[in-house]
Amino acid sequence: MKRLKWFFYILIGALVLIQFYRPDITPRQVDVSNSDLLTTISGAPAKVRSACYDCHSNETVLPWYAAVNPVGIFVRNHILEARKHLNFSLILDYPTEKKIKKLNECAEELREENMPLNSYTWMHSNARLTGEEREAMAHWFETAAAAALARDMNNQ
Ligand code: HEC
């Protein structure tokens, strides 16, 4: 019984201590251009923002439960990792080749049902996509890749 009591003291102590660890998700790079992918490439499906932007942009809105660790650490690390791979706030300033590659990968990830992450759609019902919404969004990303290529070539 005494051992169990100690176990709980230590557990509570650890849970209190872990609250002080907050990976910083303040965007490091300031947006270079003020244009946004969604406003630049017309016809964006309404759900791109609700399904992708909390992780893949500098416009993250943290859910309330991210205030409590260890869930907060999990959420913040996902955001940092996601932005490192792909950041829609910065994508228009990626070099052409990288931009095209990432936009096409978006279509691929959508069709393979890898994105948005399941751990996200559990808690965010407005990020859940039907098969049709997935396909429409994948198609829009491919259009965006083609449009980005055309734009960049015209600017050169
Ligand atoms: C909960 C956070 C989260 C959401 C929401 C999310 N992603 Fe991701 N995404 C990640 C993480 C983390 C990675 C990197 C690790 C991985 O591949 O699992 C990633 C990787 C990717 C990659 C691969 C990039 C590369 O360079 O390999 C693409 C493409 C992508 N996401 C597209 C999307 C699209 C499109 C949406 C919206 C439909 C979306 N993601 C929604 C977290 C998220």
Boltz pocket constraint, residues with backbone or C-beta under 6 A from the ligand:
constraints:
  - pocket:
      binder: B
      contacts: [[A, 48], [A, 50], [A, 51], [A, 52], [A, 53], [A, 54], [A, 55], [A, 56], [A, 77], [A, 78], [A, 79], [A, 81], [A, 82], [A, 85], [A, 86], [A, 102], [A, 105], [A, 106], [A, 107], [A, 109], [A, 110], [A, 115], [A, 116], [A, 117], [A, 119], [A, 120]]
      max_distance: 6.0
